Amino acid sequence: MVENEIPLWHTKVNKIVYYGVREEEMKKAAPKNQEIVIPELEEAARHFTPKNRDYTENEIATIKKYYGRVPTAKLAHYLKRSVTGIQQQAVRLGISRSKWGD
């Protein structure tokens, strides 16, 4: 191997780590009983936070108390949620806005 060349893969205990290898090449090279690890995706997975997180009991109580009484944008800002997310959660909870709206 040349000094600056990056290995295409190396084996750890039941894992194969791939560096810059296409999916077709991984399927050919990987034994079926070993886990495939792609460093670029592992790094992204460590920093990824799903945007659709569940509502907590406190958030639901806040929506029940204030939805329709305060502007949805203000409620969304306070809960660090999107306006659409607040509206959808209110529908799921069976809450409607007052006749005055947002």
C-alpha positions, -999 to 999 in steps of 0.1 A, spaced: 0 0 0 12 35 -9 19 57 22 -9 83 14 -34 57 1 -66 53 23 -76 16 27 -109 8 11 -119 -12 41 -104 -28 72 -119 -54 95 -127 -49 132 -146 -74 153 -176 -83 132 -175 -49 115 -162 -37 81 -154 -1 78 -156 14 44 -139 46 32 -153 60 0 -166 27 -14 -198 25 -35 -227 4 -23 -223 -23 -50 -187 -28 -40 -197 -30 -3 -223 -57 -11 -196 -78 -30 -170 -74 -3 -190 -77 29 -197 -111 45 -233 -115 55 -226 -118 92 -207 -86 96 -220 -51 102 -213 -24 76 -199 9 90 -195 39 68 -175 66 87 -190 96 69 -226 84 78 -216 75 113 -203 110 119 -236 125 104 -256 101 126 -239 114 158 -249 149 151 -284 143 136 -314 152 157 -348 142 142 -370 172 137 -402 153 145 -399 148 182 -428 137 204 -447 163 224 -441 162 261 -469 163 287 -460 199 295 -462 209 259 -496 193 255 -509 210 286 -496 243 273 -513 238 240 -546 228 256 -545 259 278 -534 285 254 -543 274 218 -569 297 205 -562 322 233 -528 335 221 -514 337 186 -502 304 173 -469 319 162 -463 331 198 -471 297 212 -449 280 186 -420 303 195 -424 296 232 -425 258 227 -397 259 200 -421 242 175 -434 252 141 -467 269 137 -479 240 116 -467 215 142 -488 233 169 -518 234 146 -515 197 138 -511 188 175 -542 209 184 -562 190 157 -550 157 172 -560 168 206 -594 179 193 -589 216 202 -602 244 179 -593 280 179 -616 306 192 -638 324 167 -612 352 167 -584 331 153 -548 340 152 
